[in-house]
Amino acid sequence: MVKRENHFVVTDDYITWITDIKSKIRHSQIKAAIKVNNELLNLYWDLGKDIVTKQASSKWGDGFLSTMSKDLKRSFPNMSGFSAQNLKNIRYWYKFYNTKEDVNEMKIIEKMVKSIPWGHNQRIMYKCKNISEALFYIQKTLDNGWSRKVLEHQIDSGLYEHQGKAINNFQLKLPEPQSDLAEQALKDPYNFDFLTLRKKFDEKELEAALVNQITQFLLELGTGFSYLGKQVRIKVGESDFYMDLLFYHVRLHCYVVVELKTEKFKPEFAGKLNFYITAVNRSMKMEEDNQTIGILICKNKDDVVAEYALDDISQPIGIAQYEFTKVLREEYKSSLPTIEEIEKELL
């Protein structure tokens, strides 16, 4: 029997194949009542494999996915996920990860991708450039229980590229595994595009804006940071000092002092932050707390100067910079000629 649907010729070969697919779906429906997500992803993985394999061997074009979608919807009207677009997503998902020749490595990858929801998987596979980046975000999702929204924010802010890139002395000043965890808690640069500021803002304005958008700032800092306050007073001898921002990191079990600078990094900034960390360790840190760390976030920095500055610092400090592309875009916009100006030059 041969019939034509949407420019795709339905052959006996296709009918045999789609019947087998339907059998797999029915079998999956029974198991899905017990483990919905895992069984759904097992089904999608098998579907992706079947589609890729059959399309390669039969030289079918993409038109067959529309026919396949209609067939599956008719047979399983109460089951979602069989739109032509989602079948394309399923195919892409399988092909995206199946580039490794090592069988054991593929088993590990398959287990990981099936451990997070389908919605998370779609965002990761379409937003990530390669498997290494994708697996990074899968692991972070598993470790931190990220929602789709948080996952998207972390990908869009470039966590994979930025995490652990800040100049720091953690390996020298902290014991393992705290040193590794502290490095992972750092980014460089931090993206402050969620703020609305005038072009020439000072440190107090930046600090106030970050506190006003503390939820977004905590998302940008990463998992584990708990906000304690701004301009936190600390008394040393007969003098009062005020730290820009103070956090407690629930995974590192330590205080985190954050200093903000709206100018290029200078060595004396590290000395001031070193003083604050020492003061927190002596007056606030409890016996059960780990050693306090500091994060210095500047407008920009010379990495060599930053490394030199940390050489004789006694406390664990990370030095990063922030980016604020909204401001940059406005600055570039003001320096570019308008259409009218260009036209005048051409006349």
Beta strands, then each sheet from edge to edge (+ up, - down):
strand 1: 3-5
strand 2: 8-10
strand 3: 167-168
strand 4: 190-191
strand 5: 225-236
strand 6: 239-249
strand 7: 254-264
strand 8: 293-300
strand 9: 317-323
sheet 1: 1+ 2-
sheet 2: 3+ 9- 4-
sheet 3: 3+ 9- 8- 7- 6+ 5-
end
